[in-house]
Amino acid sequence: MGGLTIQKVCFAALIAGYTIWRAWETRRKQGSARGDIRLLWTFYALVILTGVVFVGTILEFCFVPREHSLVVSLVGVILFAAAHLLRLKAIRTLDKYWSLHIEIRDKQQLVQEGIYGYMRHPAYAAFILEHIAVPLFGNAWWSLSAAVFLYTPMLLIRMRLEEAALVEKFGEQYRDYQRRVGALWPRLSTLTKLGKAQQSSS
């Protein structure tokens, strides 16, 4: 079996696995604490843009004649695996507060433990990585452009809207959290403080 054929089989398996996982994730009951869902249009906008990126990747991979780099595909697989692990960590840390929507609960607590001690929006960071990883795996450059210039800006808009809702809910507590912890990647100051805290406790 040729290298490109193997790559196509792996690509099909990756897309199928991702589709099944996301369908299950979207349909399942997301935690036990339900709340007020806001700005639902942002969810549907991201779903549509996800379709643009992923369907575009499939079409490019299958029908656009071009050289396929195994190195680029491997980078895509690594990023995809990292994104999957990061999102799982975020889901497990939030537990009953996890949701795909901007959802505010009456008795909601501000989670700052685990991965949320390093970044405020690890799930959003994971989504960005996923939408970059899949086009890389398929060497789909047009779809990669859609991920960078369409999906990512929409996700950042949603993040800002969610942050405004969280400031409304938690007030100064969340503003302090914003000052201390980076949004999509850890700040050096946060890593240093957490490192010192772990050393003192050991």
Backbone as JSON Lines, residues from 0, in Angstrom:
{"i":0,"aa":"M","n":[0.85,-1.19,0.0],"ca":[0.0,0.0,0.0],"c":[0.88,1.24,0.0]}
{"i":1,"aa":"G","n":[0.64,2.16,-0.92],"ca":[1.47,3.35,-1.03],"c":[1.33,4.27,0.15]}
{"i":2,"aa":"G","n":[2.33,5.17,0.29],"ca":[2.33,6.09,1.42],"c":[1.11,6.99,1.43]}
{"i":3,"aa":"L","n":[0.72,7.49,0.24],"ca":[-0.42,8.39,0.17],"c":[-1.71,7.65,0.51]}
{"i":4,"aa":"T","n":[-1.82,6.36,0.11],"ca":[-3.01,5.58,0.44],"c":[-3.12,5.38,1.94]}
{"i":5,"aa":"I","n":[-2.0,5.08,2.58],"ca":[-1.98,4.95,4.04],"c":[-2.41,6.26,4.69]}
{"i":6,"aa":"Q","n":[-1.9,7.35,4.16],"ca":[-2.25,8.67,4.69],"c":[-3.75,8.93,4.55]}
{"i":7,"aa":"K","n":[-4.34,8.51,3.42],"ca":[-5.77,8.7,3.22],"c":[-6.58,7.88,4.22]}
{"i":8,"aa":"V","n":[-6.15,6.65,4.49],"ca":[-6.84,5.8,5.46],"c":[-6.76,6.43,6.85]}
{"i":9,"aa":"C","n":[-5.58,6.9,7.22],"ca":[-5.4,7.54,8.53],"c":[-6.23,8.81,8.63]}
{"i":10,"aa":"F","n":[-6.28,9.57,7.54],"ca":[-7.05,10.8,7.52],"c":[-8.54,10.5,7.7]}
{"i":11,"aa":"A","n":[-9.03,9.49,6.98],"ca":[-10.44,9.11,7.1],"c":[-10.76,8.66,8.52]}
{"i":12,"aa":"A","n":[-9.84,7.89,9.14],"ca":[-10.05,7.42,10.51],"c":[-10.07,8.59,11.49]}
{"i":13,"aa":"L","n":[-9.17,9.56,11.28],"ca":[-9.12,10.74,12.15],"c":[-10.4,11.54,12.07]}
{"i":14,"aa":"I","n":[-10.89,11.8,10.86],"ca":[-12.1,12.58,10.67],"c":[-13.31,11.84,11.24]}
{"i":15,"aa":"A","n":[-13.39,10.53,11.0],"ca":[-14.5,9.74,11.52],"c":[-14.51,9.73,13.04]}
{"i":16,"aa":"G","n":[-13.33,9.53,13.64],"ca":[-13.24,9.53,15.09],"c":[-13.62,10.87,15.69]}
{"i":17,"aa":"Y","n":[-13.14,11.93,15.06],"ca":[-13.45,13.28,15.55],"c":[-14.95,13.55,15.44]}
{"i":18,"aa":"T","n":[-15.56,13.17,14.33],"ca":[-16.99,13.42,14.12],"c":[-17.83,12.68,15.15]}
{"i":19,"aa":"I","n":[-17.5,11.41,15.41],"ca":[-18.23,10.62,16.4],"c":[-18.08,11.22,17.79]}
{"i":20,"aa":"W","n":[-16.85,11.61,18.13],"ca":[-16.6,12.19,19.46],"c":[-17.38,13.48,19.64]}
{"i":21,"aa":"R","n":[-17.33,14.36,18.64],"ca":[-18.02,15.64,18.76],"c":[-19.53,15.48,18.81]}
{"i":22,"aa":"A","n":[-20.07,14.53,18.03],"ca":[-21.51,14.27,18.07],"c":[-21.93,13.8,19.45]}
{"i":23,"aa":"W","n":[-21.14,12.9,20.04],"ca":[-21.43,12.42,21.4],"c":[-21.29,13.55,22.41]}
{"i":24,"aa":"E","n":[-20.24,14.35,22.25],"ca":[-20.0,15.44,23.18],"c":[-21.12,16.47,23.13]}
{"i":25,"aa":"T","n":[-21.65,16.74,21.94],"ca":[-22.71,17.74,21.78],"c":[-24.04,17.23,22.31]}
{"i":26,"aa":"R","n":[-24.33,15.95,22.13],"ca":[-25.63,15.4,22.49],"c":[-25.72,14.98,23.95]}
{"i":27,"aa":"R","n":[-24.59,14.66,24.56],"ca":[-24.65,14.15,25.93],"c":[-25.03,15.27,26.9]}
{"i":28,"aa":"K","n":[-25.52,14.88,28.07],"ca":[-25.85,15.85,29.12],"c":[-24.55,16.41,29.66]}
{"i":29,"aa":"Q","n":[-24.35,17.7,29.53],"ca":[-23.07,18.31,29.88],"c":[-23.09,18.78,31.33]}
{"i":30,"aa":"G","n":[-22.79,17.86,32.25],"ca":[-22.77,18.24,33.64],"c":[-24.18,18.24,34.23]}
{"i":31,"aa":"S","n":[-24.26,18.43,35.53],"ca":[-25.55,18.38,36.22],"c":[-26.07,19.76,36.57]}
{"i":32,"aa":"A","n":[-25.24,20.79,36.41],"ca":[-25.67,22.14,36.76],"c":[-26.07,22.88,35.49]}
{"i":33,"aa":"R","n":[-27.36,23.09,35.3],"ca":[-27.84,23.78,34.13],"c":[-28.02,25.25,34.45]}
{"i":34,"aa":"G","n":[-27.92,26.1,33.43],"ca":[-27.99,27.53,33.67],"c":[-28.59,28.3,32.52]}
{"i":35,"aa":"D","n":[-28.38,29.58,32.55],"ca":[-28.89,30.5,31.55],"c":[-27.95,30.52,30.35]}
{"i":36,"aa":"I","n":[-28.42,30.02,29.2],"ca":[-27.61,30.0,27.98],"c":[-27.74,31.34,27.28]}
{"i":37,"aa":"R","n":[-26.59,31.95,26.99],"ca":[-26.58,33.27,26.39],"c":[-25.88,33.24,25.03]}
{"i":38,"aa":"L","n":[-26.25,34.19,24.17],"ca":[-25.57,34.4,22.89],"c":[-25.43,33.09,22.11]}
{"i":39,"aa":"L","n":[-26.57,32.41,21.94],"ca":[-26.57,31.11,21.29],"c":[-26.07,31.19,19.85]}
{"i":40,"aa":"W","n":[-26.19,32.36,19.24],"ca":[-25.75,32.51,17.85],"c":[-24.25,32.23,17.7]}
{"i":41,"aa":"T","n":[-23.47,32.49,18.77],"ca":[-22.03,32.24,18.68],"c":[-21.74,30.74,18.54]}
{"i":42,"aa":"F","n":[-22.55,29.92,19.2],"ca":[-22.39,28.47,19.1],"c":[-22.64,28.01,17.67]}
{"i":43,"aa":"Y","n":[-23.74,28.48,17.07],"ca":[-24.07,28.06,15.72],"c":[-23.07,28.62,14.7]}
{"i":44,"aa":"A","n":[-22.57,29.82,14.95],"ca":[-21.55,30.38,14.05],"c":[-20.29,29.52,14.06]}
{"i":45,"aa":"L","n":[-19.89,29.06,15.24],"ca":[-18.69,28.22,15.33],"c":[-18.93,26.84,14.72]}
{"i":46,"aa":"V","n":[-20.14,26.31,14.87],"ca":[-20.47,25.02,14.25],"c":[-20.36,25.12,12.73]}
{"i":47,"aa":"I","n":[-20.9,26.21,12.17],"ca":[-20.85,26.41,10.72],"c":[-19.4,26.54,10.24]}
{"i":48,"aa":"L","n":[-18.61,27.32,10.98],"ca":[-17.21,27.51,10.58],"c":[-16.4,26.23,10.75]}
{"i":49,"aa":"T","n":[-16.74,25.42,11.75],"ca":[-16.1,24.11,11.88],"c":[-16.39,23.26,10.65]}
{"i":50,"aa":"G","n":[-17.64,23.31,10.18],"ca":[-17.99,22.59,8.97],"c":[-17.2,23.08,7.76]}
{"i":51,"aa":"V","n":[-17.02,24.4,7.67],"ca":[-16.24,24.96,6.57],"c":[-14.81,24.41,6.59]}
{"i":52,"aa":"V","n":[-14.2,24.4,7.77],"ca":[-12.81,23.95,7.89],"c":[-12.68,22.46,7.63]}
{"i":53,"aa":"F","n":[-13.54,21.66,8.23],"ca":[-13.38,20.21,8.15],"c":[-13.85,19.66,6.81]}
{"i":54,"aa":"V","n":[-15.0,20.11,6.33],"ca":[-15.46,19.66,5.01],"c":[-14.49,20.15,3.93]}
{"i":55,"aa":"G","n":[-14.03,21.39,4.09],"ca":[-13.04,21.93,3.14],"c":[-11.77,21.11,3.13]}
{"i":56,"aa":"T","n":[-11.34,20.67,4.31],"ca":[-10.15,19.84,4.39],"c":[-10.34,18.51,3.65]}
{"i":57,"aa":"I","n":[-11.5,17.89,3.86],"ca":[-11.78,16.63,3.18],"c":[-11.77,16.81,1.66]}
{"i":58,"aa":"L","n":[-12.43,17.87,1.19],"ca":[-12.5,18.11,-0.25],"c":[-11.12,18.39,-0.84]}
{"i":59,"aa":"E","n":[-10.34,19.21,-0.11],"ca":[-8.99,19.5,-0.6],"c":[-8.13,18.26,-0.64]}
{"i":60,"aa":"F","n":[-8.19,17.48,0.43],"ca":[-7.35,16.29,0.54],"c":[-7.68,15.28,-0.56]}
{"i":61,"aa":"C","n":[-8.97,15.15,-0.86],"ca":[-9.4,14.12,-1.81],"c":[-9.35,14.56,-3.27]}
{"i":62,"aa":"F","n":[-9.55,15.86,-3.51],"ca":[-9.76,16.28,-4.89],"c":[-8.77,17.3,-5.43]}
{"i":63,"aa":"V","n":[-7.99,17.96,-4.58],"ca":[-7.03,18.94,-5.08],"c":[-5.68,18.26,-5.29]}
{"i":64,"aa":"P","n":[-5.19,18.2,-6.5],"ca":[-3.9,17.53,-6.74],"c":[-2.75,18.37,-6.23]}
{"i":65,"aa":"R","n":[-2.02,17.84,-5.28],"ca":[-0.84,18.52,-4.76],"c":[0.05,17.51,-4.05]}
{"i":66,"aa":"E","n":[1.29,17.87,-3.85],"ca":[2.21,17.03,-3.09],"c":[1.8,17.06,-1.61]}
{"i":67,"aa":"H","n":[1.78,15.89,-0.99],"ca":[1.42,15.79,0.42],"c":[2.67,15.49,1.24]}
{"i":68,"aa":"S","n":[2.93,16.35,2.22],"ca":[4.1,16.19,3.08],"c":[3.74,15.36,4.31]}
{"i":69,"aa":"L","n":[4.44,14.26,4.49],"ca":[4.21,13.42,5.68],"c":[4.64,14.14,6.95]}
{"i":70,"aa":"V","n":[5.65,15.0,6.84],"ca":[6.13,15.75,8.01],"c":[5.03,16.71,8.5]}
{"i":71,"aa":"V","n":[4.43,17.44,7.54],"ca":[3.33,18.35,7.9],"c":[2.17,17.58,8.49]}
{"i":72,"aa":"S","n":[1.86,16.43,7.91],"ca":[0.77,15.6,8.44],"c":[1.07,15.14,9.86]}
{"i":73,"aa":"L","n":[2.32,14.77,10.12],"ca":[2.7,14.33,11.46],"c":[2.55,15.47,12.47]}
{"i":74,"aa":"V","n":[2.93,16.68,12.07],"ca":[2.73,17.84,12.94],"c":[1.25,18.01,13.26]}
{"i":75,"aa":"G","n":[0.4,17.82,12.25],"ca":[-1.04,17.9,12.47],"c":[-1.54,16.88,13.47]}
{"i":76,"aa":"V","n":[-1.05,15.65,13.36],"ca":[-1.46,14.59,14.29],"c":[-1.04,14.94,15.72]}
{"i":77,"aa":"I","n":[0.18,15.43,15.88],"ca":[0.68,15.79,17.22],"c":[-0.15,16.9,17.82]}
{"i":78,"aa":"L","n":[-0.44,17.94,17.03],"ca":[-1.27,19.05,17.52],"c":[-2.68,18.58,17.87]}
{"i":79,"aa":"F","n":[-3.21,17.68,17.04],"ca":[-4.56,17.17,17.3],"c":[-4.6,16.39,18.61]}
{"i":80,"aa":"A","n":[-3.6,15.55,18.84],"ca":[-3.54,14.78,20.08],"c":[-3.4,15.71,21.29]}
{"i":81,"aa":"A","n":[-2.56,16.74,21.16],"ca":[-2.39,17.7,22.26],"c":[-3.69,18.43,22.54]}
{"i":82,"aa":"A","n":[-4.41,18.81,21.47],"ca":[-5.69,19.51,21.63],"c":[-6.71,18.62,22.32]}
{"i":83,"aa":"H","n":[-6.74,17.35,21.93],"ca":[-7.7,16.41,22.53],"c":[-7.43,16.25,24.03]}
{"i":84,"aa":"L","n":[-6.18,16.1,24.4],"ca":[-5.83,15.94,25.81],"c":[-6.15,17.21,26.6]}
{"i":85,"aa":"L","n":[-5.88,18.37,26.01],"ca":[-6.15,19.65,26.68],"c":[-7.64,19.83,26.91]}
{"i":86,"aa":"R","n":[-8.46,19.5,25.9],"ca":[-9.91,19.64,26.05],"c":[-10.45,18.67,27.1]}
{"i":87,"aa":"L","n":[-9.95,17.44,27.11],"ca":[-10.39,16.47,28.12],"c":[-10.06,16.95,29.52]}
{"i":88,"aa":"K","n":[-8.87,17.54,29.67],"ca":[-8.48,18.06,30.97],"c":[-9.41,19.19,31.4]}
{"i":89,"aa":"A","n":[-9.78,20.05,30.46],"ca":[-10.69,21.16,30.78],"c":[-12.07,20.62,31.17]}
{"i":90,"aa":"I","n":[-12.57,19.62,30.44],"ca":[-13.89,19.06,30.72],"c":[-13.91,18.43,32.1]}
{"i":91,"aa":"R","n":[-12.89,17.66,32.41],"ca":[-12.85,16.97,33.7],"c":[-12.67,17.94,34.86]}
{"i":92,"aa":"T","n":[-11.95,19.02,34.63],"ca":[-11.75,20.0,35.7],"c":[-13.04,20.77,35.98]}
{"i":93,"aa":"L","n":[-13.74,21.19,34.93],"ca":[-15.0,21.92,35.13],"c":[-16.11,21.01,35.63]}
{"i":94,"aa":"D","n":[-16.05,19.74,35.25],"ca":[-17.03,18.75,35.71],"c":[-18.46,19.21,35.41]}
{"i":95,"aa":"K","n":[-19.27,19.45,36.42],"ca":[-20.68,19.78,36.21],"c":[-20.89,21.16,35.59]}
{"i":96,"aa":"Y","n":[-19.85,21.98,35.54],"ca":[-19.98,23.3,34.94],"c":[-19.57,23.33,33.47]}
{"i":97,"aa":"W","n":[-19.14,22.19,32.92],"ca":[-18.73,22.16,31.52],"c":[-19.93,22.36,30.6]}
{"i":98,"aa":"S","n":[-19.76,23.15,29.57],"ca":[-20.8,23.35,28.57],"c":[-20.17,23.86,27.28]}
{"i":99,"aa":"L","n":[-20.8,23.52,26.16],"ca":[-20.37,24.05,24.88],"c":[-20.95,25.45,24.63]}
{"i":100,"aa":"H","n":[-21.82,25.88,25.54],"ca":[-22.46,27.18,25.4],"c":[-21.9,28.18,26.42]}
{"i":101,"aa":"I","n":[-22.2,29.45,26.21],"ca":[-21.97,30.45,27.25],"c":[-23.13,30.3,28.22]}
{"i":102,"aa":"E","n":[-22.87,29.63,29.34],"ca":[-23.94,29.21,30.24],"c":[-23.58,29.61,31.67]}
{"i":103,"aa":"I","n":[-24.41,30.47,32.25],"ca":[-24.17,30.99,33.6],"c":[-25.18,30.39,34.56]}
{"i":104,"aa":"R","n":[-24.69,29.79,35.66],"ca":[-25.56,29.17,36.66],"c":[-25.71,30.07,37.88]}
{"i":105,"aa":"D","n":[-26.84,29.91,38.58],"ca":[-27.11,30.73,39.76],"c":[-26.06,30.52,40.86]}
{"i":106,"aa":"K","n":[-25.72,29.27,41.12],"ca":[-24.79,28.94,42.2],"c":[-23.42,28.52,41.66]}
{"i":107,"aa":"Q","n":[-23.08,29.02,40.5],"ca":[-21.82,28.65,39.87],"c":[-20.62,29.17,40.66]}
{"i":108,"aa":"Q","n":[-19.59,28.34,40.74],"ca":[-18.34,28.72,41.39],"c":[-17.29,28.99,40.31]}
{"i":109,"aa":"L","n":[-16.4,29.93,40.58],"ca":[-15.32,30.23,39.64],"c":[-14.21,29.2,39.82]}
{"i":110,"aa":"V","n":[-14.02,28.36,38.82],"ca":[-13.01,27.3,38.88],"c":[-11.65,27.88,38.52]}
{"i":111,"aa":"Q","n":[-10.68,27.76,39.44],"ca":[-9.33,28.25,39.2],"c":[-8.29,27.17,39.48]}
{"i":112,"aa":"E","n":[-8.75,25.94,39.62],"ca":[-7.85,24.84,39.94],"c":[-7.43,24.1,38.67]}
{"i":113,"aa":"G","n":[-6.44,23.22,38.83],"ca":[-6.0,22.37,37.72],"c":[-5.52,23.2,36.54]}
{"i":114,"aa":"I","n":[-5.95,22.82,35.35],"ca":[-5.52,23.51,34.14],"c":[-5.98,24.96,34.14]}
{"i":115,"aa":"Y","n":[-7.06,25.26,34.88],"ca":[-7.57,26.64,34.95],"c":[-6.72,27.52,35.85]}
{"i":116,"aa":"G","n":[-5.75,26.94,36.51],"ca":[-4.77,27.74,37.22],"c":[-3.67,28.25,36.3]}
{"i":117,"aa":"Y","n":[-3.62,27.69,35.08],"ca":[-2.6,28.07,34.11],"c":[-3.16,28.93,32.98]}
{"i":118,"aa":"M","n":[-4.43,28.67,32.59],"ca":[-5.06,29.46,31.52],"c":[-6.56,29.52,31.78]}
{"i":119,"aa":"R","n":[-7.17,30.64,31.38],"ca":[-8.59,30.83,31.65],"c":[-9.48,30.05,30.68]}
{"i":120,"aa":"H","n":[-8.99,29.8,29.48],"ca":[-9.83,29.15,28.46],"c":[-9.08,28.02,27.76]}
{"i":121,"aa":"P","n":[-8.74,26.96,28.5],"ca":[-8.02,25.85,27.87],"c":[-8.82,25.16,26.78]}
{"i":122,"aa":"A","n":[-10.15,25.09,26.93],"ca":[-10.97,24.45,25.89],"c":[-10.92,25.24,24.59]}
{"i":123,"aa":"Y","n":[-10.94,26.57,24.68],"ca":[-10.85,27.38,23.48],"c":[-9.48,27.22,22.82]}
{"i":124,"aa":"A","n":[-8.44,27.13,23.63],"ca":[-7.11,26.88,23.09],"c":[-7.09,25.53,22.35]}
{"i":125,"aa":"A","n":[-7.76,24.54,22.92],"ca":[-7.84,23.22,22.3],"c":[-8.6,23.28,20.98]}
{"i":126,"aa":"F","n":[-9.68,24.04,20.94],"ca":[-10.46,24.15,19.7],"c":[-9.62,24.78,18.58]}
{"i":127,"aa":"I","n":[-8.86,25.8,18.93],"ca":[-8.0,26.44,17.92],"c":[-6.96,25.45,17.4]}
{"i":128,"aa":"L","n":[-6.34,24.72,18.32],"ca":[-5.34,23.73,17.92],"c":[-5.95,22.67,17.0]}
{"i":129,"aa":"E","n":[-7.16,22.21,17.33],"ca":[-7.83,21.2,16.51],"c":[-8.06,21.71,15.09]}
{"i":130,"aa":"H","n":[-8.53,22.94,14.99],"ca":[-8.89,23.47,13.68],"c":[-7.67,23.84,12.84]}
{"i":131,"aa":"I","n":[-6.53,23.92,13.47],"ca":[-5.28,24.07,12.73],"c":[-4.7,22.7,12.4]}
{"i":132,"aa":"A","n":[-4.85,21.76,13.32],"ca":[-4.25,20.44,13.18],"c":[-4.83,19.66,12.01]}
{"i":133,"aa":"V","n":[-6.14,19.67,11.86],"ca":[-6.78,18.84,10.83],"c":[-6.38,19.28,9.41]}
{"i":134,"aa":"P","n":[-6.43,20.59,9.09],"ca":[-5.94,20.98,7.76],"c":[-4.46,20.66,7.54]}
{"i":135,"aa":"L","n":[-3.66,20.78,8.61],"ca":[-2.25,20.42,8.48],"c":[-2.12,18.94,8.13]}
{"i":136,"aa":"F","n":[-2.88,18.1,8.79],"ca":[-2.8,16.67,8.51],"c":[-3.17,16.38,7.06]}
{"i":137,"aa":"G","n":[-4.16,17.11,6.54],"ca":[-4.57,16.9,5.16],"c":[-3.83,17.75,4.15]}
{"i":138,"aa":"N","n":[-2.83,18.53,4.63],"ca":[-2.11,19.45,3.75],"c":[-3.1,20.34,2.99]}
{"i":139,"aa":"A","n":[-4.14,20.78,3.69],"ca":[-5.23,21.55,3.08],"c":[-5.03,23.03,3.41]}
{"i":140,"aa":"W","n":[-4.33,23.74,2.55],"ca":[-3.91,25.1,2.86],"c":[-5.05,26.11,2.82]}
{"i":141,"aa":"W","n":[-6.01,25.91,1.93],"ca":[-7.17,26.82,1.9],"c":[-7.99,26.67,3.19]}
{"i":142,"aa":"S","n":[-8.18,25.44,3.62],"ca":[-8.93,25.19,4.85],"c":[-8.17,25.69,6.08]}
{"i":143,"aa":"L","n":[-6.85,25.6,6.02],"ca":[-6.04,26.15,7.11],"c":[-6.23,27.67,7.19]}
{"i":144,"aa":"S","n":[-6.31,28.32,6.02],"ca":[-6.56,29.77,6.01],"c":[-7.92,30.09,6.62]}
{"i":145,"aa":"A","n":[-8.93,29.25,6.33],"ca":[-10.25,29.45,6.92],"c":[-10.21,29.28,8.44]}
{"i":146,"aa":"A","n":[-9.4,28.33,8.91],"ca":[-9.27,28.13,10.36],"c":[-8.62,29.34,11.03]}
{"i":147,"aa":"V","n":[-7.61,29.9,10.38],"ca":[-6.86,31.01,10.97],"c":[-7.62,32.32,10.87]}
{"i":148,"aa":"F","n":[-8.24,32.57,9.71],"ca":[-8.82,33.9,9.45],"c":[-10.33,33.99,9.63]}
{"i":149,"aa":"L","n":[-11.0,32.84,9.78],"ca":[-12.45,32.86,10.01],"c":[-12.81,32.25,11.37]}
{"i":150,"aa":"Y","n":[-12.41,30.99,11.58],"ca":[-12.79,30.3,12.82],"c":[-12.17,30.95,14.05]}
{"i":151,"aa":"T","n":[-10.86,31.17,14.01],"ca":[-10.17,31.71,15.19],"c":[-10.69,33.09,15.6]}
{"i":152,"aa":"P","n":[-10.87,34.06,14.67],"ca":[-11.44,35.35,15.08],"c":[-12.83,35.21,15.69]}
{"i":153,"aa":"M","n":[-13.67,34.31,15.14],"ca":[-15.0,34.11,15.7],"c":[-14.91,33.54,17.11]}
{"i":154,"aa":"L","n":[-13.98,32.63,17.33],"ca":[-13.8,32.06,18.66],"c":[-13.32,33.13,19.65]}
{"i":155,"aa":"L","n":[-12.45,34.02,19.19],"ca":[-11.96,35.09,20.07],"c":[-13.09,36.07,20.41]}
{"i":156,"aa":"I","n":[-13.98,36.32,19.45],"ca":[-15.14,37.17,19.73],"c":[-16.01,36.51,20.8]}
{"i":157,"aa":"R","n":[-16.26,35.22,20.64],"ca":[-17.06,34.5,21.64],"c":[-16.38,34.52,23.01]}
{"i":158,"aa":"M","n":[-15.06,34.37,23.02],"ca":[-14.33,34.38,24.29],"c":[-14.52,35.71,25.01]}
{"i":159,"aa":"R","n":[-14.44,36.82,24.26],"ca":[-14.63,38.14,24.87],"c":[-16.03,38.29,25.41]}
{"i":160,"aa":"L","n":[-17.03,37.81,24.67],"ca":[-18.41,37.88,25.13],"c":[-18.62,37.04,26.39]}
{"i":161,"aa":"E","n":[-17.98,35.87,26.42],"ca":[-18.08,35.02,27.61],"c":[-17.4,35.67,28.81]}
{"i":162,"aa":"E","n":[-16.26,36.29,28.56],"ca":[-15.56,36.98,29.65],"c":[-16.43,38.09,30.23]}
{"i":163,"aa":"A","n":[-17.14,38.83,29.37],"ca":[-18.03,39.88,29.86],"c":[-19.13,39.29,30.74]}
{"i":164,"aa":"A","n":[-19.66,38.12,30.35],"ca":[-20.68,37.46,31.16],"c":[-20.12,36.99,32.49]}
{"i":165,"aa":"L","n":[-18.88,36.54,32.49],"ca":[-18.25,36.08,33.73],"c":[-17.92,37.25,34.66]}
{"i":166,"aa":"V","n":[-17.52,38.38,34.09],"ca":[-17.29,39.57,34.91],"c":[-18.61,40.02,35.53]}
{"i":167,"aa":"E","n":[-19.69,39.94,34.75],"ca":[-21.01,40.3,35.28],"c":[-21.4,39.38,36.44]}
{"i":168,"aa":"K","n":[-21.03,38.09,36.32],"ca":[-21.38,37.11,37.34],"c":[-20.5,37.21,38.58]}
{"i":169,"aa":"F","n":[-19.19,37.3,38.39],"ca":[-18.26,37.2,39.52],"c":[-17.61,38.53,39.92]}
{"i":170,"aa":"G","n":[-17.75,39.55,39.09],"ca":[-17.23,40.87,39.43],"c":[-15.73,40.92,39.6]}
{"i":171,"aa":"E","n":[-15.27,41.51,40.7],"ca":[-13.85,41.73,40.93],"c":[-13.08,40.41,41.05]}
{"i":172,"aa":"Q","n":[-13.75,39.36,41.5],"ca":[-13.07,38.06,41.6],"c":[-12.58,37.61,40.23]}
{"i":173,"aa":"Y","n":[-13.42,37.8,39.21],"ca":[-13.0,37.39,37.87],"c":[-11.98,38.37,37.29]}
{"i":174,"aa":"R","n":[-12.12,39.64,37.58],"ca":[-11.14,40.61,37.09],"c":[-9.75,40.3,37.66]}
{"i":175,"aa":"D","n":[-9.69,39.9,38.91],"ca":[-8.42,39.5,39.51],"c":[-7.87,38.26,38.82]}
{"i":176,"aa":"Y","n":[-8.75,37.32,38.51],"ca":[-8.36,36.11,37.79],"c":[-7.79,36.47,36.41]}
{"i":177,"aa":"Q","n":[-8.41,37.43,35.73],"ca":[-7.91,37.9,34.43],"c":[-6.51,38.49,34.54]}
{"i":178,"aa":"R","n":[-6.28,39.23,35.62],"ca":[-4.97,39.86,35.8],"c":[-3.88,38.83,36.07]}
{"i":179,"aa":"R","n":[-4.24,37.73,36.73],"ca":[-3.24,36.75,37.14],"c":[-2.96,35.67,36.11]}
{"i":180,"aa":"V","n":[-4.0,35.27,35.35],"ca":[-3.91,34.08,34.51],"c":[-4.19,34.45,33.05]}
{"i":181,"aa":"G","n":[-3.36,33.96,32.15],"ca":[-3.54,34.22,30.72],"c":[-4.77,33.54,30.16]}
{"i":182,"aa":"A","n":[-5.25,34.04,29.03],"ca":[-6.49,33.51,28.45],"c":[-6.27,32.18,27.74]}
{"i":183,"aa":"L","n":[-5.36,32.14,26.78],"ca":[-5.19,30.96,25.94],"c":[-3.86,30.24,26.12]}
{"i":184,"aa":"W","n":[-2.94,30.83,26.86],"ca":[-1.67,30.16,27.16],"c":[-1.17,30.69,28.5]}
{"i":185,"aa":"P","n":[-0.37,29.88,29.18],"ca":[0.1,30.29,30.51],"c":[1.05,31.48,30.45]}
{"i":186,"aa":"R","n":[0.93,32.38,31.41],"ca":[1.89,33.47,31.54],"c":[3.1,32.97,32.32]}
{"i":187,"aa":"L","n":[4.25,33.55,32.03],"ca":[5.47,33.15,32.72],"c":[5.34,33.38,34.21]}
{"i":188,"aa":"S","n":[4.72,34.48,34.61],"ca":[4.56,34.78,36.04],"c":[3.7,33.71,36.72]}
{"i":189,"aa":"T","n":[2.67,33.21,36.01],"ca":[1.81,32.16,36.57],"c":[2.6,30.87,36.75]}
{"i":190,"aa":"L","n":[3.37,30.5,35.74],"ca":[4.17,29.28,35.84],"c":[5.19,29.37,36.98]}
{"i":191,"aa":"T","n":[5.79,30.55,37.14],"ca":[6.78,30.74,38.2],"c":[6.14,30.6,39.58]}
{"i":192,"aa":"K","n":[4.98,31.24,39.77],"ca":[4.31,31.18,41.07],"c":[3.85,29.77,41.4]}
{"i":193,"aa":"L","n":[3.27,29.08,40.4],"ca":[2.81,27.73,40.64],"c":[3.96,26.77,40.91]}
{"i":194,"aa":"G","n":[5.09,27.01,40.22],"ca":[6.28,26.19,40.47],"c":[6.79,26.36,41.89]}
{"i":195,"aa":"K","n":[6.84,27.61,42.35],"ca":[7.29,27.87,43.72],"c":[6.33,27.26,44.76]}
{"i":196,"aa":"A","n":[5.03,27.34,44.47],"ca":[4.04,26.8,45.37],"c":[4.18,25.29,45.5]}
{"i":197,"aa":"Q","n":[4.46,24.6,44.38],"ca":[4.63,23.16,44.4],"c":[5.89,22.76,45.15]}
{"i":198,"aa":"Q","n":[6.95,23.57,44.99],"ca":[8.2,23.29,45.7],"c":[8.05,23.43,47.22]}
{"i":199,"aa":"S","n":[7.32,24.47,47.62],"ca":[7.12,24.71,49.06],"c":[6.23,23.66,49.7]}
{"i":200,"aa":"S","n":[5.32,23.06,48.91],"ca":[4.41,22.06,49.46],"c":[5.05,20.67,49.47]}
{"i":201,"aa":"S","n":[6.12,20.48,48.71],"ca":[6.76,19.16,48.64],"c":[7.83,18.99,49.73]}
